[in-house]
């Protein structure tokens, strides 16, 4: 989500303006006795207007990148702040190359050899030893936020069904028809953006490159709104096969957190809203009388990859916001770090991959699970 100065209005900076999910990743089988390849630590973070909402927010983001030892950082609501972060990191002896659009950004400790832009995304091709990886940072449309409909709130969209209610409570109560929810979600354009990404990613894969993608989707996962969670988190009995993650799953992309922790009951992995003790609760919730928690920030790896997923975790405060109250999560989620002060209204996702050697052929399932050290 984005929570700008005018919460009920579209924020122009959120348009990138420049132009899946399973329990195993197909990976190269490492030859017996082969030396392990380089480690890649991918951090996906919504910066909340580049850290501008928190005092010394940019410094806090730099501290976060340092403390997680991230080597590729996927940034939302970053824009020009991406280059500023690279400069600040360099002043501390950490070299990162940057790629940016008007809203999204990528920081890479590995060399960037190409950059490009898609709608709502920026792309950078990085080299890790002999491996080229096309990396995408995404921040999808925040309006038509259809996950609010089953919670009895409007999705803040300017046209179409329910648009007359803005972000306010729906007088008719929760929308419990999944087809209606999906229709509004499709109107956001998010699934179409993912389809365009998949076409671009396929072209990169044809060049022999691997693919990493992540960011703030403003859309939950279909794996998180399934039968086992239909009566939890104010889902009001609704099972929703959200389109964007289903498209990624169908194309063989693997959701790092849900692959590591398959149960959305024990490990919901909520990334929004996050508590932030330096901000009033009213600035952290858009559905004040609901349980609006969702996992909308992700890291995905493409299929047929030489990137073996080692671990995944959540970075940020264990506290969250439920019905306008600051509460501590009681889940079994893997919080790998909870640095303070926290710079944003989202939690971050950290996924660690190991590069496998080119020899050995494809065919073994990627090693999953474990905790991030």
N, C-alpha and C positions, 0 to 999 in steps of 0.2 A: 504494500500500500504506500501511498504518499500522504503525508499529513501537513500540507502547506499552510501558508498564512491565511488563505481563504479555503477552508476545508471543503466547502460545498461547490467549489467551482473548478473547472478544468485547469490544470497547470500546464502551460505551454512547454515548460522545460521537460515534461515527462514524455514527449514524443521524441523518439530517436531521430526524427526529422531528416535523416540522411538516407537517405534512401529506405517398452520401454522398460518398461520397468519390470524387473524380475529379480530372482534370487541368485542368478549366476551370470557372469559375463564371459563370452567366448574370448579366449586369450591364447596367445602363443604358448606352447608348451616349452618350458625352459629345459635345455639339455641337461642331463645329469652332470653335476659338478660345475655347471656354469656359474660364473660370478654374477651376483645380483646387479641389475642395472640401476641407474639413477632413480632416486625417489622424487616424486612430484607431489607437493602438498597444495591442494587447490582450495582456496577460501572464497566463498560466495557471500557477499555482504551488500545490503542496501545501506548506503551511507547517510540517509536522511538529509538530503540537500547538501551533500558534501561535508557533513559534520557541522553545518552552520547552525543547527538547532541546539547545540550543546556548547557551552564555553570550552574553548580550546579543543573543539571536536576533531579537527584535522590531526592534531597531536595525538589524540586518543586513538584515531584510526591507525596512525603510524605505529603506536605502541601495540595495537592489536595484531598488525601484520608481523611485527618483530616477535611477539610472544608466541604466536602460533607457528612461526618459522615457515609461513606460507611462501611458496615459490611462484605460484600463479594466483592472481587475485582478480576475481570477477566482480565488478562494481556496478551498482545501480544508483541512480540519482547522484552521479559523480560529475560528469561533464569535465569542465576545465580543472576541477579538483584533482583529477587523475594525475595530470602532469605535476601539480603542486605536491602531491603525495610522493611522487618519484623523486622530486627535488629534496623533500624533507628526509626521505629514506637515504638518499645519497649523502646527505650531511651527517648521517649516522653510520656511514661506511657500508651501506647496503645498496647495491646497484640493481635497479629495476628499469626495464624499458617499458614504454607506455604506448597504448593505442586508445583512442577516445572518439566518441560521437558527442552529440549535444547532451546526452543523458547517461550513457553507459561508458564504462572504461575497463581496460585490462592492464594490469601490471604484471610483468614477467621478469623473473630472475634469469630466464634463458633468453638467448638472442631472438628478436623478432625480425623475420625476413620479409614478411608481407603484411599489409593491413587491408581491411575492407569494411564496408558498412552495409547492413541490411536494415529493413524497417525494424525499429525497436531493439537493434543489436549492433554491436561492433565485433569485428573479427580480427584476430591476429594469428599468423602462422609462426609458431616458435619451433626452434630446433633443440632437441635434447639428444646429444651424441649424434647417432646416425638417424634418429627418428624425427620426422616432421609432424607436428600436431597443429591442426586447425582449432583454435580456441575461440569460443563465442561467449560474450557477456550479454545477457538479455534483461530487459525490463519491460514487461508487457503492459498493455493498457490497464489502468487501474479502475476505470469506470466500467459500467455494466458488471459490477462486482457481484456476480450471481450467487456466490456462496452466502450472501446475506438474506436471500429470499426465503430459504427454509427457516431462518432465524427470525422472520417477521419484520425485516427491514428492507428498504429499497437499496438498489445497488448504485445509486448515484449517477445514472446514465441520463443524458440529455434528450434522448428520443426513444421511441418504442415502448414496449410493455412496461408498466409500472414507473415510467419516467416521471410521471406527475408527482411521485412521492419523494423524489430526490434520495437523500440518505436517511429519511425519516422512517418511523414505524409505519408498517402497512396496516391500514384500518381493518382489513380482512384477516389479519393474522398471518402466520407462516404459510408460505407456498410449498405444498407437499407433493406436487406433481413433478416428477423428475424431467419429463419432456419439456415442460415449461421452463424449468431452470436451465436446461441445456440450450433451449432456444435463445434465451437471454444471453447465456454465456457465449454462444456462437456470434451473436450480434456485436460482441466486444471486439471481434477480429483476432482474438488471441489464437484460436485454433488455426486460422489462416496464416498467421505469422509463423507458427510452428511448421506448417506445411511448406512454406517458402524456405525456412531454415533447412528442413530435411532435403529439399532439392539442392540447396547450396552445399550442404554437408556431403551429399552423394557425389557431387562433382569433385570435392576435395578428396574423398575416399578413392575416386577413380585415379587420382594423382599419386596414390600410395600413402596418403596422409591419414593419421588417426584423428579422432574428433573428441574434444571435450566441450561441454556447454553447460552453462548454469546461470542463475540469477533469480530475480524476483518475478515470478509468473503472474502474481495476483490471481491465481487460480489453484485450487487444491489438486491433489492426486486422486485418481479413481480408486487407488488402493487404500486411501484413507477414508473414503465415504462408501464403504462396503457394508455387507449385512452385519458384520460384527460390531460396527460403530453406529448403526442406524439410530440407536437410542442414547447415544452419548453426545456430548459437546453441542447440545441444542440442534442436532440434525433432524429432530422431530420425525424419526422413522423413515427418512428419505435416503435411498441409495442412489448415488449420482455417479455415472460413468464419465467423469470429466474428460473432455475431448483432447486437450493438449497432451496430457500424460499418456493417454491411450494411443495417440498417434506416435509418440516417441517409443512406446513399448512395441508397437507393431513394426517399427523400423529397426528394432533390436537395440535401442538405447537402454542403458541400465542406470537407474536412480540409485546413487551411492548410499544414501541413508536407508531407504526402504529395502535395498538388497542386503544390507548389513543387519537390519532389524526389521524382519518381515511383519511383525504385529503392530498395527496401528492402535491397538488397545494398550499394550504394555509400553510401547515406544512411539507415541504419537508424533514426536519430533516437531512440535509446534514452533514456528518461527515468527508468527505475528498474531496478536500484538505482543511485544516484549515490554516488561516493566522497565522503567528508567527512573530511578529515584530523584533525578534532577529535573524532572518534568511533571507537571500536574497530570493527574489521571485523565482529566477531560481532554488533554492533547494526545492521549494514547489510545483512546477508544472511539470508534465511530458507531458502535451499536451498544450504547451504554447499559441497556437492560438485558443483554444477551451474553451467552458464552460464544464469543466470536473467534476462538482460537483455531488456527489452521496452519498447516505446513504449506507455505507457498514459495519458499526459497529452496533451490535445488542445485545439485551438481550431477550431471549425466556424462557417461562415457559411451561412445559409439560402438557398434558391433565389430566383430572380427579384429579386435584391438590387441596391440602389444602392451596395453596398459592394464596391469593386474591390480584390482582394487584390494587394498590392504586393510583399510579401516575408514570409519566415518563417524562424525560426532557433531554435536551442537556447541556453538560458542556464544556465550552471552549469559545474562542473569537467569538463574533458575526461576525467578519470580516472573509472573505474567499478570495480565489483567482479565478478570472475569466479572461481568456485571458491575463494572466500575469499581471493583475492589482489587487491590494488590494482593495476590496470593502466590504461594510457592507451589511449583509443580510437584506432584507426588508420583509421577510416572517413573519408569525405569530408564528413561532416556539417558544417553551417554553425553553428559555435559563435560566436554574436554577442557574447557576453561570458562571462567566467569569473571573477566577483568572489570575493574571499576576505576574511574567512572566510565560508564558505558555510553558510546557516542550516538546511538540510534534507537529507533522504535521497533526494529526487527532484531531477531537473533540471526547469527551467521551459521553457515554450514562449512565444515572442514572435511575434505575427503583426501585420503592419501593413496597414491598409486605407485607401483613399481614398474619401471620400464623393463620389458623382457627383451632378450636378444632376438635379432631377426631370424636366426637359424632355429630349426626345430619344428616349423610348420604350425598351422593352426589346428585347434581341435580340443584343447582341454578347457575345463571350466575354470574361471578365475577363482582365486582364493579369496574368500570373503570372511567378514566377521572380525572380532577382536576390538580392542580399544585403541584409541589414538594416544600415543605417548606424548 
